[in-house]
Amino acid sequence: MSTPAEVPAGLPAAPEFVEPLQEWHRLHVRMLVVRPLNEGVAMLVPILVLLFTGNGEKWRLIASGATVAAILAFSYLIWRTTRYRITDDQVELHTGLLTRKQLAVPRDRIRTVDLTSKPGHRIFGLSAVRIGTGQQDVPGTDGLTLDAVTQEEAERLRLLLLQKGVAPWTAQAAEGEHAEPVPLPESEVISQLDLKWLKFAPLSLSGLVAIGALFGVLSNYADDLGLHPVRDLWEWLFENPSLALFAGFLVLLAVVGLVLSIPLYILQFWNYRLTREPDGTLRVQRGLLTTRSVSVEEQRLRGVDVQEPLLVRAGKGAKLAAVTTGLGSKGESNLLLPPAPLSVAHQVSRDVLKVGNDPTTLRLRKHPFAALRRSMFRHVLPWVVIAVGLAIWAPSWAWPIPMAILPFAALVGWDNYRSLGNALDERYLVTRNNSLVRSTVALQRTGIIGWRIQRSFFQRRSGLMTIGATTAAGAGIYHVTDVGESHGLALADEAVPDLLRPFLIDSTVDGQAERND
């Protein structure tokens, strides 16, 4: 065992070696107020129900106070037990009191950075930073979330985490250290909100969705109070059928949905702005009360999806979504353009993909007539079955309702067939499907990693198949539906040479052998 070296006379002793401390940081202390504020809004109705129902029992007041105290205590425990740090290689988050949770995200796998500020965050100048790495679109299932840091730190994190090979971040501590503000480089504006787009708000049916959500919430609270409005209304309608009442209800629903749709559009897309950042990312910012900023690396972009809901399409409008690794197809994280004129959607698509002509405007090849028979069968037959069932087991006034819907179902089936199509150019596979929400996807051929071929019993009898192009981006698979067998296989072979060809060669040899026999 070695002994310490003797120190020459007259020289001070060397300082004792200390292992360098790892820089762990807490979330901002203001989250102790922000989290109860955000949680309190969601718990406000149950608390009011406890306080103002019944006969003034003391336990209701105690339960309300205990609920508020539990929210405050929970917020403090989260703040106290949560730490995070950013190193050269990864982002780490440790949280939890009884059950410790440790998350680590390699920096080279970071695909998106989502900055979200709810009203409570905005009041105190904070923001939640969600770091995404895969295709999942639900917070908590992919990546990690820092809730909450200051808005300045959120912006610094966004710049840092989407740049590879950058020196470690020296975060400012939540107790009050203030770093010098980082000058932000200029951005290229691709698109921003035009108030003329508000005309598409009523066509998007967002007002009806809001009515349904509100009705569901109120029904749940009514059930807690011993009321059953849905059941009572349904029973009353069966006992007192009235076509005039039903028509009046539909008119009222349409008017309320129309009134709500415009403020909802403003809440979601106010200050919308799509920019190309100097760090090689596309950034979408939007929101009035809750602001959101989603940044995606351009090199992860695999294509675009022009979505045309039926009514929006009737108004010559569309919205645009990104097909990219790191963002799924659910929710609105992948949204590049809110409902806007179709010409604007094609322009944004060109600018995002950096091409001269938007591939989604290519002339599509129509699918065989057999695809029309299948489409009509799938859309009309269910309503016929429902009508027959109601005629047998329901009151006499019920079965005419699905029969009245039959002509509209047939129109949807015909339009669904008209929407089918596919095309191929030097860089993109283009496929279009559906009627109620027509989707035209331009997918990079280099992003296709496999093919999934499906042939149901009825498709085989009609000489059709559905070919799915699998990819690591967006929905994970994009279908060319009810395409002719020979054309579908040739399309797949041409889109990605050598991927499907060995199987085609085998089938060709077998077919030649059968013909020789």
Salt bridges, closest charged atoms under 4 A:
GLU23 OE1 - HIS25 NE2 3.81
GLU39 OE2 - ARG35 NH1 3.92
GLU57 OE1 - ARG60 NE 3.14
GLU92 OE2 - ARG85 NE 2.99
ASP114 OD2 - ARG292 NH2 2.61
ASP147 OD2 - ARG35 NH2 3.86
ASP147 OD1 - HIS121 NE2 2.70
GLU153 OE2 - ARG156 NE 2.88
GLU155 OE2 - ARG158 NH2 3.09
GLU155 OE1 - ARG283 NH2 2.85
GLU188 OE1 - ARG276 NH1 3.52
ASP223 OD1 - HIS228 ND1 3.44
GLU297 OE2 - LYS164 NZ 3.09
GLU297 OE1 - ARG300 NE 3.37
GLU298 OE1 - ARG276 NE 2.92
GLU298 OE1 - LYS354 NZ 3.82
GLU308 OE2 - ARG438 NE 3.37
GLU332 OE1 - ARG286 NH2 3.51
ASP358 OD2 - HIS346 ND1 2.65
ASP415 OD2 - ARG313 NH2 2.87
ASP415 OD1 - ARG418 NH1 2.96
ASP482 OD1 - ARG374 NE 3.11
ASP482 OD2 - ARG378 NH1 3.44
GLU485 OE2 - ARG455 NH2 2.49
ASP493 OD1 - ARG501 NE 3.19
ASP498 OD1 - ARG501 NH1 3.53
